[in-house]
Amino acid sequence: MMLLAGCITPAVIAPTLPPAPTAATTPTPAPPEATRTSIPPSPTPVLQLGPFRLVAGAETLLPGLLNGLYLPADGALWLSSDRGVARIFANERQVYLTRFWDQVVGADDSGQIWVMSASGGQISSWDGFNWLHYGTEEGWLPLAKHPLRDRVQPGLFTDSNGRLWLLTAWDVRRFDGKRWVVSTPSTTGLPLPWRKSVTTTLAFTVVPGTDTAWLGGCDWENGKPIGGGGLRYFNGRYWENGGLPDNNICISALTANAGGDVWAGGIGEVWQYSAQSETWQQQAAPTPEDTQMTWSVVLDLPVATNETAWPRLALCGEAGCDLLAQRYRLADGQWTALTEISPVEDERILFDADGTAWRLTRQAVYALEPGAGNPVAEMKVVTAAAGPDGRLWLVGGIGDGNSIWATP
C-alpha cells in the first residue's frame, strides 16, 4: 500500500443507504452520506522515527478522537474515531469519510468496516460507498451494557468458510453473509455461576485457515478472578468440551496458530494445546519477585510464528487486580521477564514480516527481546496495527499533531 498526500477538490459521493430493519428494538438513524477529500499534509517535518517512516497526515481526516487503525486484506487502510471512519483505498490519493457517534467494531477482509449502534440493537457495515444494516430480523440480538467490558470487543475473525466472528461481552456471534447466529455461554455449554455477585468475562479466537473456534470464560467477584467455566471448542458444526483437565479454570486470553495449536491464559498461568498430540500442558508463571502481590489474569497473549508467547500478567494487591502488570517471554517452558512491574496502560505487541516482536506503548516503540530496555523510537502512539504483508502501521508522532507512519 502506498499513500501519498495530494490536492483535489472535495466532492460528495451519493451512496445507496438501505433502510435499517424495522425490527430493531431502538430505531437507529441511517448514517450520513459519505464525503471524499484529499489526504492532508503531515503536521511534522520529521520524516522517520526509528523504523517508522512518515506516510501522511491524519489529524484533520476525522472529527473527534482517533482510536482505531485497520488493515484488511484488500489493501485499504481504515481510520476510526469516536465520531466516524475514513477509508483510504490502495494506490489512491483520496479519502472516503462518514461521520456518526456509534462504536466501530473492526474491518473484515472483504474491505468493510463494521459499526454497532449506540443502542446495541443494530450492527451495520460500510464499504466506503454503501451501508448495510442488520437488526433482529437478520439474527442480531440487542446488547445490554456489561459491568466489566465494552459491549462489543474490538476485532473481527474470519474462518475458512468466510464466516465473520465477533466476540461481545455476553456471547460470541457469527455472520454467514446474510444472518447473524448468536451463541450464548449456555448454548455453547460454557457454565455460568448464576450468582448475582459474580460476573463472567469471555475470551475467544478462531484457528487461522479453519472453521474451528475456541471460547473461554473467567468469573470475577469483588474485582478478583475466582475461577471460571473452562473452555469450549467449535468443531465447525457445534460446540464441545475443550478438554482442559479441570472445569474450574479461568480463561482470560486465547490465541491460536495456523497449525491448530492453542494458548490459553488464566490466573498466573498459560495452558498450551498441541494439535498433534491433542493434549494440554500447563505453564505456571514464576512467583512475582520483591512484592507480596499475587498473579491475576493474563491480560493479553500474543504468540509469534515460532510459537514464542509474550503474555502480560496483571497482579492482585490491596488496591485491586487491575492496576499493575508485567510482560514476559515464554519459550520452551521458560519464563523471562521483559518489563518491570508497572501500571497497566494501553499497549500492544505486533509482529513484522520477519516475526520480530515489537512493543508499542502510548509513549514509545520497543524491540521486544530480553535486555532491550531502551526504546527504538520515542513517539506518541495513538493506535497501531500490522498489515497482511507484515508492515507495521501506527497513528501518532511527536508534538500535538497526529500522522500515519509505517515500516518499509
C-alpha positions in Angstrom: 0.0 0.0 0.0 1.3 3.5 -0.9 -0.5 6.6 0.4 0.7 10.0 -1.0 -0.6 13.4 0.0 -2.3 15.2 -2.8 -4.6 18.1 -3.5 -8.0 17.6 -5.0 -11.3 19.4 -4.8 -13.6 17.6 -2.2 -16.6 16.1 -3.8 -19.7 14.4 -2.4 -20.4 10.8 -3.1 -24.0 9.7 -3.2 -24.1 6.3 -1.7 -27.0 4.0 -1.5 -28.3 3.7 2.0 -30.6 0.7 2.5 -33.2 1.3 5.3 -32.4 -0.2 8.7 -34.5 -3.3 9.7 -37.8 -2.2 11.4 -37.5 -5.0 14.0 -34.6 -3.3 15.8 -35.6 -2.6 19.4 -34.4 1.0 19.3 -34.7 2.9 15.9 -31.3 3.9 14.6 -31.0 6.7 12.1 -29.1 6.0 8.9 -25.5 7.3 9.0 -24.9 10.4 6.9 -23.7 10.4 3.4 -20.0 9.8 2.7 -17.7 12.5 1.5 -14.4 12.4 -0.4 -11.4 14.5 0.4 -7.6 14.7 -0.1 -5.1 13.2 2.2 -3.9 16.0 4.5 -0.2 17.0 4.8 1.6 15.9 7.9 2.0 18.5 10.7 5.6 17.3 11.5 8.7 18.0 9.4 10.3 14.7 10.7 10.3 12.0 8.1 11.5 9.0 10.1 11.3 7.9 13.8 13.1 4.6 14.5 11.9 2.0 12.0 8.8 4.1 11.1 8.6 6.4 8.1 6.2 9.2 7.7 3.3 8.4 5.3 0.7 11.2 5.6 -1.1 13.5 7.9 -4.1 12.2 9.9 -5.0 15.0 12.2 -7.7 16.6 10.1 -9.2 13.5 8.5 -11.8 12.8 11.1 -13.5 14.8 13.8 -13.2 13.5 17.4 -10.5 11.4 19.0 -8.7 8.9 16.7 -8.9 5.4 18.3 -8.5 2.7 15.6 -6.4 1.6 12.6 -7.5 -1.3 10.5 -5.6 -3.0 7.6 -7.8 -5.6 5.8 -6.6 -8.0 3.2 -7.9 -5.8 0.3 -5.1 -3.3 0.8 -7.1 -0.4 2.1 -6.4 1.4 5.3 -9.2 2.4 7.7 -9.0 5.0 10.5 -11.7 5.4 13.1 -12.5 8.0 15.8 -15.3 8.3 18.3 -17.2 10.2 15.6 -16.7 8.4 12.3 -14.4 6.4 10.0 -12.2 7.1 7.0 -11.2 4.7 4.2 -8.1 5.2 2.2 -8.1 2.9 -0.8 -4.9 1.3 -2.0 -3.0 3.3 -4.6 -5.5 6.2 -4.4 -4.9 9.7 -3.2 -8.4 10.2 -1.8 -10.1 9.6 1.5 -13.7 8.5 1.8 -15.3 9.7 5.0 -18.5 9.1 7.0 -19.4 10.5 10.4 -21.5 9.1 13.3 -21.5 8.5 17.0 -21.6 4.7 17.1 -19.0 2.2 18.1 -16.6 0.9 15.5 -16.1 -2.9 15.8 -13.4 -3.5 13.1 -12.8 -4.2 9.5 -13.3 -7.5 7.7 -11.1 -9.0 4.9 -13.5 -8.0 2.2 -12.9 -4.3 2.9 -16.0 -3.4 5.0 -15.9 -1.6 8.4 -18.5 -2.8 11.0 -20.2 -0.4 13.4 -22.6 -1.1 16.2 -25.3 1.4 17.0 -25.2 3.3 20.3 -28.3 1.4 21.5 -26.7 -2.0 20.8 -29.7 -3.0 18.8 -28.2 -3.0 15.3 -24.9 -3.6 13.5 -24.0 -2.1 10.2 -21.3 -2.4 7.5 -19.8 0.3 5.2 -17.5 -0.4 2.3 -16.6 3.3 1.6 -19.7 3.8 -0.5 -22.8 1.9 0.8 -24.3 1.0 4.2 -26.0 -2.3 5.0 -27.8 -2.7 8.3 -28.6 -5.8 10.4 -31.1 -6.0 13.2 -33.3 -8.6 14.9 -34.8 -9.7 11.6 -31.3 -10.7 10.5 -30.5 -12.5 13.7 -28.7 -9.7 15.6 -29.9 -9.5 19.2 -29.7 -6.3 21.2 -26.8 -6.0 23.6 -27.1 -4.6 27.1 -24.2 -2.9 28.9 -21.7 -5.1 30.8 -20.2 -4.2 34.2 -16.6 -5.0 33.2 -16.3 -5.0 29.4 -17.4 -3.0 26.4 -20.5 -4.4 24.8 -18.6 -5.4 21.7 -14.9 -6.5 21.9 -12.8 -4.8 19.2 -11.6 -7.1 16.4 -13.2 -9.5 13.9 -12.2 -13.0 12.9 -12.9 -14.7 9.5 -12.9 -18.5 9.2 -12.2 -20.7 6.2 -15.9 -20.7 5.2 -15.9 -17.0 5.0 -18.0 -16.6 8.2 -17.3 -13.5 10.2 -16.9 -13.9 14.0 -17.3 -11.3 16.7 -17.0 -11.5 20.5 -19.3 -9.4 22.7 -19.3 -9.0 26.4 -22.2 -11.5 26.7 -21.8 -14.0 23.8 -20.0 -14.9 20.5 -21.6 -14.2 17.2 -21.0 -15.4 13.6 -22.3 -14.0 10.3 -22.7 -16.1 7.2 -23.2 -13.1 4.8 -26.9 -12.8 5.4 -27.7 -13.6 9.0 -26.1 -13.5 12.5 -26.1 -16.5 14.7 -25.7 -15.7 18.5 -24.1 -18.4 20.7 -24.5 -17.6 24.4 -22.4 -19.3 27.1 -25.4 -21.5 27.8 -25.8 -22.7 24.2 -22.1 -23.4 23.9 -22.1 -25.4 27.1 -19.9 -22.9 29.0 -21.3 -22.9 32.6 -22.1 -19.7 34.3 -22.0 -19.2 38.1 -25.6 -17.8 38.3 -24.7 -15.7 41.4 -25.6 -12.0 41.5 -22.2 -11.1 42.9 -20.2 -12.9 40.2 -19.6 -11.5 36.7 -18.2 -13.6 33.8 -15.8 -12.3 31.1 -15.2 -14.1 27.8 -12.2 -14.8 25.6 -12.3 -16.0 22.0 -10.2 -16.9 19.0 -10.5 -18.6 15.6 -7.9 -21.1 14.3 -6.5 -19.4 11.2 -7.4 -21.1 7.9 -10.0 -23.4 9.5 -13.7 -23.3 10.6 -12.9 -24.0 14.2 -13.0 -21.6 17.2 -12.4 -21.6 20.9 -14.3 -19.8 23.7 -13.3 -19.5 27.4 -14.7 -17.8 30.4 -13.4 -16.3 33.7 -15.5 -15.5 36.7 -15.0 -12.4 38.8 -16.2 -11.4 42.3 -15.4 -8.2 44.2 -12.9 -7.3 41.5 -10.9 -10.5 41.7 -10.8 -13.6 39.4 -12.1 -16.7 41.2 -12.1 -19.4 38.5 -14.2 -20.0 35.5 -16.2 -22.3 33.3 -13.2 -23.6 31.4 -13.1 -23.9 27.6 -15.3 -24.8 24.7 -14.4 -25.8 21.2 -16.4 -25.2 18.0 -15.6 -28.0 15.5 -17.2 -26.4 12.5 -20.7 -27.6 13.3 -21.3 -27.5 17.1 -19.6 -26.7 20.4 -17.9 -29.3 22.6 -15.7 -29.5 25.6 -12.2 -28.0 25.2 -10.5 -30.8 27.0 -8.9 -28.9 29.9 -8.1 -31.2 32.9 -10.1 -29.0 35.3 -13.5 -27.4 34.6 -12.9 -24.6 37.0 -10.1 -22.8 35.2 -10.3 -19.1 34.4 -9.6 -18.4 30.8 -8.9 -14.7 30.2 -7.0 -14.7 26.8 -6.9 -17.1 23.8 -4.6 -17.3 20.8 -4.3 -20.0 18.1 -1.9 -20.6 15.2 -2.5 -22.0 11.7 -1.3 -25.4 12.9 -4.2 -25.7 15.3 -2.1 -25.1 18.5 -3.8 -23.0 21.1 -2.6 -20.9 24.0 -5.0 -20.1 26.9 -4.1 -17.5 29.5 -5.5 -17.9 33.1 -4.7 -16.8 36.6 -0.9 -16.7 36.7 -0.6 -19.4 34.1 -0.6 -20.3 30.4 -2.1 -23.5 29.0 -0.7 -24.7 25.7 -2.6 -27.2 23.5 -0.8 -29.3 20.9 -2.9 -30.2 17.9 -0.6 -33.1 17.1 -0.8 -34.8 20.4 -4.3 -33.4 21.3 -3.0 -32.7 24.9 -2.8 -29.6 27.1 0.3 -28.5 29.1 0.3 -26.1 31.9 3.0 -23.4 32.2 2.8 -21.7 35.6 4.4 -18.2 35.8 7.2 -17.8 38.4 6.2 -16.1 41.7 6.4 -12.3 41.5 9.7 -11.0 42.9 10.1 -8.4 45.6 6.4 -8.0 46.2 3.6 -9.5 48.3 1.2 -9.2 45.4 0.0 -12.4 43.6 -0.8 -13.0 39.9 -4.1 -12.1 38.5 -5.2 -13.0 34.9 -3.2 -12.9 31.7 -4.3 -9.6 30.0 -3.2 -10.5 26.5 -1.3 -13.4 24.9 0.3 -12.6 21.6 2.2 -15.6 20.0 4.8 -15.4 17.3 5.1 -17.7 14.3 8.0 -19.6 16.1 5.5 -20.3 19.0 7.1 -17.9 21.4 4.4 -16.4 23.6 4.6 -12.9 25.1 2.0 -12.9 27.9 1.2 -9.8 30.0 0.0 -10.7 33.5 -1.9 -8.4 35.9 -1.2 -8.5 39.6 -3.5 -8.5 42.6 -2.8 -6.3 45.6 -4.7 -4.4 48.3 -5.8 -1.8 45.7 -7.2 -4.4 43.3 -6.2 -6.6 40.4 -6.3 -4.1 37.5 -3.6 -1.5 38.3 -0.2 -3.3 37.8 1.1 -5.7 35.2 4.3 -7.3 33.9 5.2 -8.6 30.4 7.0 -12.0 30.0 8.6 -14.0 27.2 7.5 -17.7 27.3 9.5 -20.1 25.1 10.2 -23.8 25.6 8.7 -23.6 29.1 11.0 -20.8 30.2 9.6 -17.5 31.6 11.7 -14.4 31.1 10.6 -11.1 32.5 10.8 -8.3 29.8 9.5 -5.4 31.8 9.4 -4.3 35.4 6.1 -4.4 37.3 4.4 -1.2 36.1 1.0 0.5 35.9 -1.4 -1.1 33.4 -1.6 1.1 30.3 -2.7 0.7 26.7 0.0 -1.3 24.9 0.1 -3.9 22.1 2.5 -6.4 20.7 2.9 -6.5 16.9 4.9 -8.9 14.7 6.5 -7.8 11.5 7.2 -9.9 8.3 10.3 -11.5 9.9 8.4 -12.5 13.0 10.2 -9.9 15.2 8.0 -8.7 18.1 7.5 -5.0 18.8 6.0 -3.5 21.9 4.1 -0.3 21.4 3.1 1.9 24.4 1.5 5.3 24.4 4.9 6.9 24.5 7.4 4.7 22.7 8.2 1.7 20.5 10.4 -1.1 21.8 12.1 -4.1 20.2 10.8 -7.0 22.4 13.7 -9.0 23.5 15.4 -9.6 26.8 17.7 -6.8 27.8 16.4 -4.3 25.3 15.1 -1.7 27.7 15.6 1.4 25.6 13.0 2.4 23.0 13.9 2.3 19.3 11.6 5.3 18.8 10.2 7.8 21.3 6.9 8.9 19.8 3.3 9.2 20.7 1.3 6.1 19.7 -2.4 6.6 19.4 -3.2 3.3 17.6 -1.3 0.7 15.6 -1.8 -2.5 13.6 0.2 -5.0 11.5 -0.8 -5.3 7.8 -1.3 -8.5 5.9 2.2 -8.1 4.4 3.9 -7.7 7.8 4.4 -4.0 7.6 3.6 -2.1 10.9 1.4 1.0 10.8 0.6 3.5 13.5 -1.0 6.8 14.1 0.9 9.2 16.3 4.2 11.0 16.1 5.7 13.9 18.0 4.0 17.1 19.3 0.3 17.7 19.3 -0.5 16.6 15.8 -1.0 13.0 14.5 0.3 11.4 11.3 0.3 8.0 9.7 3.6 6.1 10.0 4.7 2.7 8.6 7.7 0.5 8.4 9.3 -0.1 5.0 
